[in-house]
Amino acid sequence: MNEFEKKELILRDWLAIERTHLANERTFLAYFRTAFVFLATGLTIIKVDYFQNLNWLGWFFIGLFPFVLFFGIYRLIKVKNGIAQHYKP
């Protein structure tokens, strides 16, 4: 058997792949959570009169929201495709 031929995966390998999938999903959820914290913080800064002189910071956080969210989605898909490419059943 050639060392480059794919061998059949054993249970330990399947479990490692499954852990990798779950870690990828947890990472996406962290990006998702961070993006919505930016959104909520930006809206709060804009709406509260006490922070009127920090309106620019509120708009910055709101502007940062889609970038963090889309980067998280991009990373989720990229890693998921990488895992699927290397470990096809």
Steps between C-alpha positions, in 0.01 A plus 500: 500500500633837399544750785299757303193280464218583735444247771163428653444714805456341839261619771764718665554685171127553444466639851793737439333626182175550689682698771654715229154571352369596842799726568440672166136564595602634842743737332225627272271553798772706666521722189119522493483596867775760460329654197171540683675646804647763267152568361336525842778717639485734201123537526523561873765769459291675234170481692619601847516878536784478751734379224401769250862605446593136415255459211792435264599198710146362481499528123844341486373197695194474278725517194726233644207262551459372139874459450539278806186303413598440137857411595360241743275355228789497252726322748230246588451406135872497420590270790196277438604456135859432606387230738272346238778507241742305716257255658245377253298202621 
